[in-house]
Amino acid sequence: MKIQVYQGEESGTLGIGIRIVDKSANLEDLLNAWQPLCDDTSLYRPYGNGANSPCKGCTINCCNTAYVIPDLIAFKKMANHLGLSYE
């Protein structure tokens, strides 16, 4: 994989981070690394149905509180607006 997801501690707080392994990584690589976590029912999700449902079972949409949300539609619109390629 070009991107790795890892669990670590920063300033005394446990969290999840991403590590770019290959500088040619793109949004698809990020989504490929992240999606298995969204589907993993063994992970605790305080807002999920039963606290361990996949992200699509979320009852509150906690993604709204994420620092980075890879939104492909917005990404493509911004690239088109700026005249950039996203392929």
Secondary structure as UniProt FT lines:
FT   STRAND          3..10
FT   TURN            11..12
FT   STRAND          13..20
FT   TURN            23..24
FT   HELIX           27..39
FT   TURN            41..42
FT   TURN            46..47
FT   HELIX           49..51
FT   HELIX           55..57
FT   HELIX           62..65
FT   HELIX           72..82
//
